[in-house]
Amino acid sequence: MSIKVLIVDDEPIICQGLRQTIPWDTIGVEVVGEAYDGAEALQFVTRQHVDLVLTDIHMDGMDGLALAKGLKELLPQIRVIILSGYDDFEYARRALRLGIEDYLLKPVNIEELMAMVQSIGKELTHDAELEKKFEREQWSNWLVQLVQGSGVVQKDADIPPPFIIDGIHSFRFIASQLEDYYALVESSTDEKRQSIRKMWEMTVNTALKADHEEVISFFYHPNLLISLCMGSDPLSQSDLTAALLKAQSMISSAPRLIFGVSQPFSEIAEIYPRSMEAVSVLQLGAIPDSSSILFHHEELTSRRSHLQIAPIEQEKQLIHILFDGSYDDLEEMIGKIMQEFRERGYLLKGILQAFKELSIVLLRKLHMNGIDLSEHIDLFNTKEIDLFVHNSYRAMESLLRLELRSLYSITNSSLAGKNHWITERVKKFIDTHYHTDLKASEIAAWLKITPNYFSFVFKQNFGKGFAEYLNELRIERAKASLAGTDERVFEIAEKVGYKEYKYFCSIFKSFTGITPTQYRNLAKTNVTI
């Protein structure tokens, strides 16, 4: 930061001497002018920016003390150094009363003056940095509130609109996200993703600040960074592309960054719609073979956004596969569906809408054919799919596969026929009698089937043997009692079906890795077990 100094003395030769004999540039100082009395100096500072006034105290007309007083009233941020040829304590005391701490006697010691100016320069630089930080925080807080409030800052937020920084005439939003974010979520920890976000924000800000006076960024979503670029003039598309390509190259250790760029604008009232413009154009980044830097093009964005969702022609084939096909058939059909979307260039929100419609059709037809869907959770119509996370065709394909595999499994389980009713009856019977001395042979007799057949059916439908299932159920009930009651351990053991205390402890430890008493103690300290 260059410190701008005004020299004031009623003797021009002294002004020239101070200006020319001191190596101001070596300490980052620019002498912006000279004045020959206090009144002239006051007029000067109203026309041109000045950080520091170096003034003689005795001058014809308005003297240095009167000038200092006028500056304190008019522009209190300007610092003042008083020079005086009189070693008079009264002058020093009057200067101190005006808040002037910098007071030098003539003849001026050059090194002392330079050290004093340099010290003031550091203070001014520090103050400017604090002011700039405050301005950035104002802008950032206001932007976050504006975007989260869909263009409205709540009155109770107590966040005034920020003022326009001097020299800023052009604004532009850059929205960025990591490609195929769902894959990163699946393969990394929260700490790793937080580290990537810090690097991501720093990299984008560094690249953009090379061409803009100011850049303010904030995360609207873990996979959406919104950056407001401010400058004196709009940056050309080629220069901005070069800056964003540089940001991409600097974050090569993470998934590729995709950028959406709004049109340049100059009015504060346009901030919210332009921010959404940058976010919306990001959707084009998921289309195969699309560019990673997407400038807003109104015609293209509009055309992509209003593609009609045609009925899926393969619905009948899917129903046939669910009832009488294989997993390989299902995988092949999923591939055909996604290929259709790729060829037609669907946006992700269009694909999601198509999935919702397909799910409704399939569930209705399955229900009409007697399939019990009570345990099924409709992934696309009962859950909110986050398109900033599932922001790729691959992620959307994974969701479709998850939904269709679930329906395939439910359909095949329902069609298992005669064994299905056995499973439901057995589960209810065990839930009712688990605390008794229950044996597999007794359940088999109750069902009027052989013990061997019972074991086969049980393993096929529950995925584990009868003894393992029963012990698992009993231990879960015991854990609940240990955590939620003050009953003694041996009483809990008997309550869940174990007559021998030692055997209960042995089984409990084999399932949990700790004794019942240790489990209770951990539960009391709210430790997740």
Protein Blocks (a to p, Z undefined) as FASTA:
>chain_A
ZZddddddfbfklmmmmmmmpcfklnopacfbdcfbfklmmmmmmmpccfbdcddfbdgh
jafklmmmmmmmmmmmbccddddfbdcfklmmmmmmnopabdcdddddfklmmmmmmmmm
mmmmmmmmmmmmmmmmmmmmmmmmmmmnnopacfklopacddddehiabdcddddddehk
llmmmmpcfklmmmmmmmmmmmmmmmmmmmpfbdcdddfbfkbccdddddfbdcdfklmm
mmmmmmmmmmmmbccdddddddddfbfklmmmmmmmmmmmmmmmmpghiafbdcddfklm
mmmmmcccdddfklmmmmmmmmmpcfklmmmmmmmmmmmmmmnopafklmmmmmmmmmmm
mmmmmmmnopafklpccfklmcccdfklmmcfklmmmmmmmmmmmmmmmmmmmmnommmm
mmmmmmmmmmmmmmpccdfklmmmmnopafklmmmmmmmmnopafklmmmmmmmmmmmmm
mmmmcbdfklmmmmnopablklmmmmmmmmnopafklmmmmmmnopaZZ
